[in-house]
């Protein structure tokens, strides 16, 4: 009996999206024990990575860098502003453009998370060359 290609295409094990989804969830969940005590979510942590790399960026720039839309990022930034970790300022030239900057408290948070990437790296048994190749493939996929 010949296998129907549509049946094969609809098997979970034949989906590229599923291992990507499950791996992303597994990695995101690995951050919880490190970030929760600091009152941060994984997505908030990503915002800080962007701002620690280059402070004072527009909301649009942060959205682009994190592949997020404004509707997702805006409530997250509001929470960080309430916590006193960032400040938001509308630009004088165009009030629709909002610049996000780290406060002193936000800058000091960097010291508290400096070991997180190393701890996460130890959670996943990938050879260095495999991790580098996976990173390259995923990055290429995102920018395509």
C-alpha positions in Angstrom: 0.0 0.0 0.0 1.4 3.3 -1.1 1.7 6.0 1.6 -0.2 9.2 1.0 2.3 12.2 0.9 -0.3 14.4 2.6 -0.6 11.9 5.5 3.2 11.9 5.8 3.4 15.7 5.7 0.9 15.9 8.5 2.8 13.7 11.0 4.2 15.6 14.0 7.6 14.0 13.6 7.9 15.4 10.0 7.3 19.0 11.0 10.3 21.3 11.1 8.3 23.8 13.1 7.7 21.4 16.1 11.2 20.8 17.2 12.0 24.5 16.8 8.9 25.4 18.9 9.6 22.7 21.6 13.3 23.7 21.8 12.5 27.3 22.1 10.1 26.5 25.0 12.7 24.3 26.7 15.4 27.0 26.4 13.0 29.8 27.6 12.0 27.7 30.6 15.6 27.1 31.5 16.0 30.9 32.2 13.1 30.9 34.7 15.2 30.0 37.8 17.7 32.7 37.0 15.4 35.5 36.0 12.3 35.0 38.3 14.2 35.9 41.5 15.1 39.2 39.7 11.4 39.8 38.8 12.2 39.4 35.0 10.6 37.5 32.3 12.6 36.0 29.4 11.3 38.7 27.0 12.2 41.5 29.5 15.7 40.0 29.8 16.0 40.2 26.0 15.1 43.9 26.1 17.9 44.4 28.6 20.4 42.5 26.4 19.5 44.9 23.6 19.8 48.0 25.8 23.0 46.9 27.5 24.5 46.5 24.1 23.5 50.0 23.1 21.5 52.3 25.5 18.8 54.8 24.4 17.1 53.1 21.5 13.7 53.7 20.0 10.8 51.3 20.6 10.9 50.6 16.8 14.6 49.7 16.9 14.0 47.3 19.9 11.0 45.7 18.1 13.1 45.2 15.0 16.0 43.7 16.9 13.8 41.3 18.9 11.4 40.4 16.0 8.5 41.7 18.2 5.6 44.0 17.3 4.8 47.2 19.1 1.7 45.7 20.7 3.8 43.0 22.4 6.7 45.3 23.4 4.8 48.3 24.7 3.1 46.7 27.8 6.4 45.0 28.6 8.2 48.3 28.5 5.5 49.9 30.7 6.1 47.3 33.4 9.9 47.9 33.3 9.3 51.6 33.5 7.0 51.1 36.6 9.8 49.1 38.2 12.2 52.0 37.6 14.5 50.0 35.3 14.0 52.0 32.1 12.7 55.5 31.1 10.8 56.3 28.0 10.9 59.7 26.4 9.0 61.0 23.3 11.3 62.7 20.8 10.8 66.4 20.2 10.9 66.0 16.4 8.1 63.4 16.3 6.1 62.6 19.4 5.2 59.2 17.9 8.8 58.1 18.4 9.7 56.9 21.9 13.2 56.4 23.1 13.9 53.8 25.8 16.9 54.3 28.1 18.3 52.4 31.0 18.0 54.0 34.5 20.8 53.5 37.0 18.8 50.6 38.4 18.5 49.0 35.0 22.2 49.4 34.4 23.1 47.8 37.7 20.9 44.8 36.8 23.5 43.8 34.3 25.9 42.8 37.1 23.2 40.5 38.6 22.7 38.5 35.3 26.3 38.4 34.1 26.6 34.6 34.7 23.2 33.7 33.2 24.5 32.9 29.7 27.1 30.6 31.1 24.6 28.8 33.3 22.2 28.4 30.4 25.0 27.1 28.2 25.7 24.3 30.8 22.1 23.2 30.6 22.3 22.0 27.0 24.7 19.3 26.0 25.8 20.7 22.6 29.3 20.5 21.4 30.7 24.0 20.7 30.8 23.5 17.0 27.2 22.3 16.9 26.0 25.2 19.0 27.8 27.6 16.6 26.3 25.9 13.5 22.8 25.9 15.1 23.2 29.6 15.9 24.3 30.3 12.3 21.4 28.3 10.8 18.8 30.0 13.0 20.2 33.5 12.4 20.2 32.9 8.6 16.6 31.7 8.8 15.6 34.8 10.8 17.2 37.3 8.3 15.9 35.5 5.2 
